[in-house]
Amino acid sequence: MPVKILQFGTTGQLGVELLRQAPAHDVAVTALSRADCDLADPASAAAKVMEARPDLVVIAAAHTAVDLAESEPERARAINALTPGAIAAAAQAVGAAVVNVSTDYVFDGAGGAPYAEDAATNPLNVYGASKLEGEKAVAAANPRSLNIRTSWVVSSHGKNFIKTMLRVAAAGNPLKVVDDQSGRPTSAADLAGFILDQAPRLAAAKAGDPVFGTVHFANSGEVTWRGFAVAIFEEALGDKAPEVGATTTAEYVTPARRPLRATMDLGKLQRVFGVTPRPWREALKEIVAELAA
Ligand SMILES: NC(=O)c1ccc[n+]([C@@H]2O[C@H](COP(=O)([O-])OP(=O)(O)OC[C@H]3O[C@@H](n4cnc5c(N)ncnc54)[C@H](OP(=O)(O)O)[C@@H]3O)[C@@H](O)[C@H]2O)c1
């Protein structure tokens, strides 16, 4: 029997990759777009779960605009915390497991990286605080839930750093990129593949199984934003790659504060799931090839 999945989010990087890869897995997916269900409304999201009675719920949508969240904290909290909590409670009521996707921005990045799953959290911005509250709400409402923290998500579609860098380079303007924040870029395709691969196990596992709780998923390796930009240009533009100047977090002022090094430890992913994600540079090559095609 295919695993019956209810997926929230169809248009984001992760949502698109889940839908693209689902046909290769033994799953039957019902996916809800923003028009089907506005995540700012917890009750309506919970009602969708009660109606669908899935085996597994995957929350692939979120308020991801990190700077905008600073000026609309209540909306970010509704979408990233209250609704995931309501979804998880409804899932518990119908016997469904839940995958909620969270972020490395739950950490302050001020020391101690790479952070393990149980390392102390201390979000620096509204987005990170709302995602952390969402993790806690999901875990409290449903013992059969998995919060997957990921970082620096990229793909060949949607809004992301790779596409932004290529657009800026095409405009021919001089480039300066932050060189004192580092992290692990993560392919949305790799994250989607992981979730779909684990779907049967998650749908079948009982409360208390080690697959539930919190796990970190990111491509392996670590780089600064500037280092990532240089790699993007090397892969996409070869000897036409532009010069990339360096700037600092202090110089590049944004509404939301960002952690300097919130890099996550990936040991639990290997221990519990037997998964070692490929290096970010390999994933980047694949995305650049997709963009070129
Ligand atoms: N992007 C990153 O760098 C990053 C880093 C760490 C963690 N994450 C987490 O990874 C997950 C996937 O992120 P992503 O990069 O795939 O996101 P994304 O590309 O920014 O897409 C966000 C998705 O959420 C939907 N959405 C936003 N507000 C909504 C609302 N009120 N009701 C219904 N849908 C709504 C969007 O729908 P519309 O298209 O209709 O707007 C879109 O489908 C999220 O949980 C995010 O917090 C992302």
The ligand as an SDF file (V2000), in Angstrom:
LIG
                    3D

 48 52  0  0  0  0  0  0  0  0999 V2000
   15.0840   28.6200    1.9870 N   0  0  0  0  0  0  0  0  0  0  0  0
   16.0260   28.4050    2.9050 C   0  0  0  0  0  0  0  0  0  0  0  0
   17.1650   28.8210    2.7550 O   0  0  0  0  0  0  0  0  0  0  0  0
   15.7020   27.6350    4.1490 C   0  0  0  0  0  0  0  0  0  0  0  0
   16.6920   27.4920    5.1410 C   0  0  0  0  0  0  0  0  0  0  0  0
   16.3920   26.7460    6.2910 C   0  0  0  0  0  0  0  0  0  0  0  0
   15.1370   26.1910    6.4570 C   0  0  0  0  0  0  0  0  0  0  0  0
   14.1910   26.3680    5.4780 N   0  0  0  0  0  0  0  0  0  0  0  0
   12.8610   25.7760    5.6910 C   0  0  0  0  0  0  0  0  0  0  0  0
   12.6660   24.8220    4.6580 O   0  0  0  0  0  0  0  0  0  0  0  0
   11.2680   24.7500    4.3430 C   0  0  0  0  0  0  0  0  0  0  0  0
   11.0920   24.8550    2.8490 C   0  0  0  0  0  0  0  0  0  0  0  0
   11.5760   26.1190    2.4350 O   0  0  0  0  0  0  0  0  0  0  0  0
   11.6110   26.5480    0.8970 P   0  0  0  0  0  0  0  0  0  0  0  0
   12.9400   27.1770    0.6290 O   0  0  0  0  0  0  0  0  0  0  0  0
   11.1260   25.4270    0.0620 O   0  0  0  0  0  0  0  0  0  0  0  0
   10.5180   27.7180    0.9130 O   0  0  0  0  0  0  0  0  0  0  0  0
   10.1530   28.7420   -0.2500 P   0  0  0  0  0  0  0  0  0  0  0  0
   10.7450   28.3060   -1.5300 O   0  0  0  0  0  0  0  0  0  0  0  0
   10.4250   30.1060    0.2620 O   0  0  0  0  0  0  0  0  0  0  0  0
    8.5740   28.5440   -0.3630 O   0  0  0  0  0  0  0  0  0  0  0  0
    7.7030   28.8930    0.6600 C   0  0  0  0  0  0  0  0  0  0  0  0
    6.4050   28.1670    0.4210 C   0  0  0  0  0  0  0  0  0  0  0  0
    5.5010   28.4710    1.4810 O   0  0  0  0  0  0  0  0  0  0  0  0
    4.2860   28.8840    0.9030 C   0  0  0  0  0  0  0  0  0  0  0  0
    3.5930   29.7990    1.8100 N   0  0  0  0  0  0  0  0  0  0  0  0
    4.0790   30.9260    2.3770 C   0  0  0  0  0  0  0  0  0  0  0  0
    3.1100   31.5070    3.1170 N   0  0  0  0  0  0  0  0  0  0  0  0
    2.0090   30.7120    3.0070 C   0  0  0  0  0  0  0  0  0  0  0  0
    0.6980   30.7780    3.5340 C   0  0  0  0  0  0  0  0  0  0  0  0
    0.2960   31.7910    4.3260 N   0  0  0  0  0  0  0  0  0  0  0  0
   -0.1650   29.7920    3.2250 N   0  0  0  0  0  0  0  0  0  0  0  0
    0.2000   28.7780    2.4220 C   0  0  0  0  0  0  0  0  0  0  0  0
    1.4260   28.6600    1.8810 N   0  0  0  0  0  0  0  0  0  0  0  0
    2.3170   29.6230    2.1680 C   0  0  0  0  0  0  0  0  0  0  0  0
    4.6720   29.5380   -0.4050 C   0  0  0  0  0  0  0  0  0  0  0  0
    3.5360   29.6120   -1.2230 O   0  0  0  0  0  0  0  0  0  0  0  0
    3.4020   30.7670   -2.3630 P   0  0  0  0  0  0  0  0  0  0  0  0
    4.2430   30.3020   -3.5210 O   0  0  0  0  0  0  0  0  0  0  0  0
    1.9570   30.7710   -2.6590 O   0  0  0  0  0  0  0  0  0  0  0  0
    3.9030   32.0460   -1.7650 O   0  0  0  0  0  0  0  0  0  0  0  0
    5.7180   28.5530   -0.8880 C   0  0  0  0  0  0  0  0  0  0  0  0
    5.0980   27.4100   -1.4240 O   0  0  0  0  0  0  0  0  0  0  0  0
   10.6060   25.8450    5.1690 C   0  0  0  0  0  0  0  0  0  0  0  0
   10.0650   25.2780    6.3420 O   0  0  0  0  0  0  0  0  0  0  0  0
   11.7350   26.7690    5.5440 C   0  0  0  0  0  0  0  0  0  0  0  0
   11.4790   27.4660    6.7620 O   0  0  0  0  0  0  0  0  0  0  0  0
   14.4470   27.0620    4.3410 C   0  0  0  0  0  0  0  0  0  0  0  0
  1  2  1  0
  2  3  2  0
  2  4  1  0
  4  5  1  0
  4 48  2  0
  5  6  2  0
  6  7  1  0
  7  8  2  0
  8  9  1  0
  8 48  1  0
  9 10  1  0
  9 46  1  0
 10 11  1  0
 11 12  1  0
 11 44  1  0
 12 13  1  0
 13 14  1  0
 14 15  2  0
 14 16  1  0
 14 17  1  0
 17 18  1  0
 18 19  2  0
 18 20  1  0
 18 21  1  0
 21 22  1  0
 22 23  1  0
 23 24  1  0
 23 42  1  0
 24 25  1  0
 25 26  1  0
 25 36  1  0
 26 27  1  0
 26 35  1  0
 27 28  2  0
 28 29  1  0
 29 30  1  0
 29 35  2  0
 30 31  1  0
 30 32  2  0
 32 33  1  0
 33 34  2  0
 34 35  1  0
 36 37  1  0
 36 42  1  0
 37 38  1  0
 38 39  2  0
 38 40  1  0
 38 41  1  0
 42 43  1  0
 44 45  1  0
 44 46  1  0
 46 47  1  0
M  CHG  2   8   1  16  -1
M  END
$$$$
